[in-house]
Amino acid sequence: MIKFGLLGCGRIAKRHSDLLGGGHIPGAELVAVCDEVRERADAIAAKFRVPAFYDINDFLAQNDIQAVSVLTPSGMHPAHVIAAAKAGKHVIVEKPMALRLEDADAMISACDAAAVKLFVVKQNRFNVPVIKAREALDAGRFGRLVLGTVRVRWCRDQAYYDQDKWRGTWAYDGGVLANQASHHVDMLEWFFGDVVSVHARATTALVNIETEDTAVATLRFKNGALGIIEATTAIRPKDLEGSLSILGERGAVEIAGFAVNKIRHWQFAEELATDKDVMEKFSVNPPNVYGFGHQAYYEHVIRCLNNQSSALVDGLQGRKSLELISALYESIETGKEVSVNFVPQLCRLGELP
């Protein structure tokens, strides 16, 4: 039984605490929570009858905590992950792992030095439709990849950003690219491979925040394919979709739904008997499984910890996604095409006021 502690009890903590504290993850147990806002820590602690801590040092001093899920604002991830690693805890950190590449490097080094594992949460990789599309990719069914697109059309109004002072800031959050669309950016890179260069534009359309709520970008991949990112939290009055399209010379798949969780199109030049099963049995995440992506992700974490196996999204994979996001922001600031293998100059992610 791997014993978990939650560091950060804000909005995303409900999903993590319900899974770990509710007994939905075999081999995992929630044993403590921590948040400097006492009411937040107390609410989750009372629900699952575990101790609440309000100081990170007191929390990390608990010997029964073997793994820490870092659910604090993105700009705080580096300090919290490094502290957890130094305390000898395995670390699961929500996306993005950091806002600056040098911080990501420091996090990876700290976990390596402490001989603890670092997992970056990318739960959409475990969605059933995504797994099926990845299997098709690995089997070569798409042939040469031509175009990949992701669309994030969600609603985050001013009330959402006003919930916490860190939301929509450069220092602790970033905009729609770094926050809401980071999973989708990762997905595009996971399917299409290394990105050579990007060109992006952004605007803050409907809310009063430092960062962008709407962005578009074009990408050029090493394999010759092109990519498009469309991301906005300015959809009104409610969420529309979070989708991924994979277009190749011998096939096309589009996975839509709210969070890349429902196959909209599945077509290949060479049809297989199993294609019918894909559409009938695997086109949507099981409706009876709470938080499917996160549940499957935590089950993966438990397997990795118990078997000493490699994580699907470790610190290096998390850094790779951050490098792409940083290049997008660099392009927004410069108005130019930016090579992904670059040193940030004008990217404002992680910039303190």
N, C-alpha and C positions, 0 to 999 in steps of 0.2 A: 504494500500500500504506500503510494507516494503522497506525502502530506504537503498541501499547498497553503500558502498565505497570499492574500490579495493586497497589493499596495496601490491604493487609489480606489475610492468607492463612488465614483461619479456615474455618469450615464451608462457607459459601456460595462460597468461592473455588474449590472443586473444579469446580463447574459452569462458572464463567467461564474458568478456566485450561484446562480440557479443550477448550472450544470455541475459544478464541483460540490456545492453544498447540498444539492438535491439528490445526490447519488446516481446521476446519469452517466458518470464516467467510471467504469469498472477499474479498480486499482488506484483510484484517486480519492482523496479526502480533504475537505476544507477544514483548516484548524485555526486560522486567525485572519483578521482583516486589519487594515491600517489606513487612516486618512486624517489629515490635520483638521478637517472639518468634522467635529465630533458627531454631529447629528447623522452624517452620512455613514460613518463607521458604525455607530451604534445601531442604525436601522438594519444593516446587513448582519451584524453580529447577533442581534436579537433574533432575527429570522431563522438563523441556522445554529444558534446556541454555541457560538464560538467567541473567544475573547476579542475585544476591540482594542486597538492601540492607536495613539495619536502622534507618536514620535517614531520616526523610521528607525532610529538606533535601538529603541526598546523592542520594536517589532523584529528586527533582524537578529537580535540577541536570543530569540527563542530557538532552542535546540531542536524542537520537534518540527520546525519548518524545513522541509527539504528543497522545495521549489517555490519561487516567488513569481506571481503574475503581475507585471508592472503595467498598471492601467492609468497612470497619471498623464497630465498633458504632455504632448510630444516633446516640447522643449525641455522637460524635466527628465525624460527617459535616460539620457546619458548618466547623470549623477546617480539616479536610482538603480540602474542596472549595474553600474560599477560598484556601488555600495553593497548590493546583494551578492555580487560575485566575490567580493572581498570577504563577505561573511560565509562563504562556502555554499551558497544556494544556487541551484540551477535556476535559469531565468527564462521566463516567457514574457515577451514584450509586445504590446500592441503596435500596430502600424501608425505612422512610419517609425522605424526603430530610433531615428534621430532626425534632426533638421540640418545638421552639418556633417559633411563627410569625415572631417577630423574627429568628430565625436563618435561616429560609427566605428572608426578605426580604434579609438580608445576603448570602446565597449567590447569589441572583439578581442583586443589584447588582454583586457582585464579578465574576461571569461577563460581565455586560453591559459593565462598565468595561474588562475585559481583551479584549473582543471574541472570547470563546470560547463554544462551545455547551455548554449544560447539559442532560443527559438524565437523567430519573428512571426507574429500571427498573420497568416494569409489564408484565412479559412475558406475562401472561395475556390481555392485549388482542390478542395475536397468535395465540392458539389458534385452530385452524381452526373449531371449533364456534362460538366467540365471534364470529369474523369473519362467519360466515353469519348469526348472529342480528343482528349489527349491520347487515348488508345489508338484512335484513328490516325492521328498525326504520327505516332511512333511506328505504326504499321505502314506508313508511306502512302496512305490513301489520298492525301491531298495533292501529291506530286509536288511540283515546284510551287512554293508559296508566292502569291501575287500581292494581296492586300489584306491588311488587318485593321479593324476599326473597333474602338470602344466608345460607348456613349453612356454618360452618367447624367441623367436628367431628374434631379431630385429637388425637393423643396426644403429650404432652410431659411425661415424668415428672421426678422430682426429679434423676435422673442427668443429664438434658438440661440443666437449669438450673445444675447444679453444675459443668458443663464449663468455664464462664468466670464470673468474678465479676460481670461486667456484666449477665448475663442476668437478666431479671425485676426490674431496678432502675428507678426513676423517672428517674435521671440519664442512663442510657445505653441503655435498651431500651424501657420501657413494657411493658404486658401483652399479652394476646391481641389486643386491638383495634389497638394500634399496630404490633405485629409480625406475627403470623401472619395476621390478618384484614385487614391494610391493603390487600392486593391486591383483596379481595372488596368492601371498602368503596368503593374506587376504581371497581370494575366497576359497582356499583349506581348510583353518581353519574354514570358515563359513559353509562349507558343511560337513566336517568330525569331527568337534568338537575339543576339547582340545588336544594339542600335549604333549606327555610325554617327548620325547627326540628327538634329531636330530644329524646327522653326516654329515658334509659338507666339500667340497673342492672347491678351487677357484684358478684362475690364471688371470693375465693380459696379454692377448694374442696379441692384435693388436694395442693398443693405448698407448700413454705415459701419464698415470694418476697414482695417488697414489693408487687408489682402484682397485677392480677387474672388468673385463668386461665379465667374464665367470665363472659360478659356477654351481655345482651340489650338491644335498643333498638328503638324505633319512630321513624319518620321521616315528616315531611310535606314533600312536594316542591312547588315553585313551580307546577307544572302541575296540581296537585290530587291527584296520586297519593299513595299511602301506601307506606311501606317498613318492612321488618323485618330486623334483623340478629340472628343467633344465632351466637355465637362461643365456642368452648371448646377448651382443650388438655387437658381433664380426661376425655376419652374413654379408656376402658381396655378391652381391653389394647392396641389398635392403632388407627391412623387409620381413620375411617369415610368422610368425604366433605368436599369443598369445592364448593359448588354455588351457582347463580344461577337464579332464576325470574323470568320477565318475563311478566306477565299483563296483557292489554289487551282492549278491547271486541271485537276481531276475531281474536285469536290468543293462544296461550300457548306459551311455550318454557321448558323446564327443562334446564339444562346442569349435569351433575353430575360424577362421577368424583372422583379425588383432588384435582384442582386445576382445576376448571371446564374439563374437557377431553373430556367425553363427553356428547352429546345424549341425554337420557332421554325427553323429550317434545317433539314438534314438530307443532303443529296450528294451522291457520288456517281461518277461515270460507270464504275464497276460496282453494281449493287451486290450486297451479301445477304444471306438469309437472316443474319443477325440484325440487319438494319431495322426490320420490323419490330424486333424486341426492343431495340433502342428507343423507338418512338412510343411503344406501348408500355414499357416497364421502367425506362430510365430517363424519360424526357423531363421529369420534374422531381425535385427532392421529395422524399417521403413526407407527407403532410402530418403524420403522427409522431414525428421525431422533433422534439424541441431543439431549436437552434442547431439545425443539422450540421452546417459547416463548422461551427465551433466545436460541436460534439465530436465530429470526426477528427478535427484537428487535435483536440485533447487526447483522444484515443491514440493518435499517432505519437504524441509526446510521451505518453505512458509506455508505448512499445519501444521507443528510442531509449528512454531512461532504463527500462528493465533489461533490454537486450544490448545496450551500449552500441546502438546503430546510429547512422547518420540521419540528421533531420532533413526533411524536404526543403524547408526554408530556414537555414541557419543564418548566422551573422553575415557571412559573405554574400548570401543571396539577398538578404535584407539591404545590404550596402549597395548592391548592384541596382536595385530598384530606386534607392535614394539618389544614386548618381544620375540616373535618367531624369528623375524629378528635378534635381538641381540644375541640370542642363536646360530643362524647360523654362525654369525661372530665369536663368542667365539669358536665354533667348528673348524672353519677355522684356527684360531690362535693356538689352542692347538693340532689339529690333532686328537681329541678324540670325542666320543659321549658325548653330553652335555644335561643335564636335562633342560627343559624349565623353570622350577621353580628354578631359580638360581640367583646369584649375579654376574654381569659382572666383570671379572677380566682383561681379555686381549682383549675383544671386543674394537675395535678402533673407532667405530662410535662416532662422536662428539668430537673426540680428537683434541685439538688445536695443531698447529705446534710448 
